[in-house]
Amino acid sequence: QVHLVESGGGLVHPGGSLRLSCVASGSITSIYFMGWYRQAPGKQRELVAVINSGGSTNYADSVKGRFTISRDNSKNTMYLQMNSLKPEDTGVYYCQASSSWGQGTQVTVSS
């Protein structure tokens, strides 16, 4: 089981960009699915994007065309590039791999 640590969150204006990183304590090469989730205040945690070991990706409809998930196995790191951010993107973003979850990083989109 790997330990995951997210970073890169913060406060950004609508239309801005952020890049989240998720660093694993061990190799992610053999981990088939990795994903980003988010939880807004008062709402359930929802899937944002997933990527498999072959690089295939899938996105929630609400972020398609704006977010890009990627992974660098050599760095044991997964990324989430978020562009054209909207206030409704606000929440705590979590990375997930195997049965492990990170502690989350706060993303706030506000003018």
Secondary structure as the mmCIF struct_conf table of DSSP 4:
data_model
#
loop_
_struct_conf.conf_type_id
_struct_conf.id
_struct_conf.beg_label_comp_id
_struct_conf.beg_label_asym_id
_struct_conf.beg_label_seq_id
_struct_conf.end_label_comp_id
_struct_conf.end_label_asym_id
_struct_conf.end_label_seq_id
STRN STRN1 LEU A 4 SER A 7
STRN STRN2 GLY A 10 VAL A 12
TURN_TY1_P TURN_TY1_P1 PRO A 14 GLY A 15
STRN STRN3 LEU A 18 ALA A 24
BEND BEND1 SER A 25 GLY A 26
TURN_TY1_P TURN_TY1_P2 THR A 29 SER A 30
STRN STRN4 PHE A 33 GLN A 39
TURN_TY1_P TURN_TY1_P3 PRO A 41 GLY A 42
BEND BEND2 LYS A 43 LYS A 43
STRN STRN5 GLU A 46 ASN A 52
TURN_TY1_P TURN_TY1_P4 SER A 53 GLY A 54
STRN STRN6 THR A 57 TYR A 59
TURN_TY1_P TURN_TY1_P5 ASP A 61 ARG A 66
STRN STRN7 PHE A 67 ASP A 72
HELX_RH_3T_P HELX_RH_3T_P1 ASN A 73 LYS A 75
TURN_TY1_P TURN_TY1_P6 ASN A 76 ASN A 76
STRN STRN8 THR A 77 MET A 82
BEND BEND3 SER A 84 SER A 84
HELX_RH_3T_P HELX_RH_3T_P2 PRO A 87 ASP A 89
STRN STRN9 GLY A 91 ALA A 97
TURN_TY1_P TURN_TY1_P7 SER A 98 SER A 99
STRN STRN10 SER A 100 TRP A 101
STRN STRN11 THR A 105 VAL A 109
#
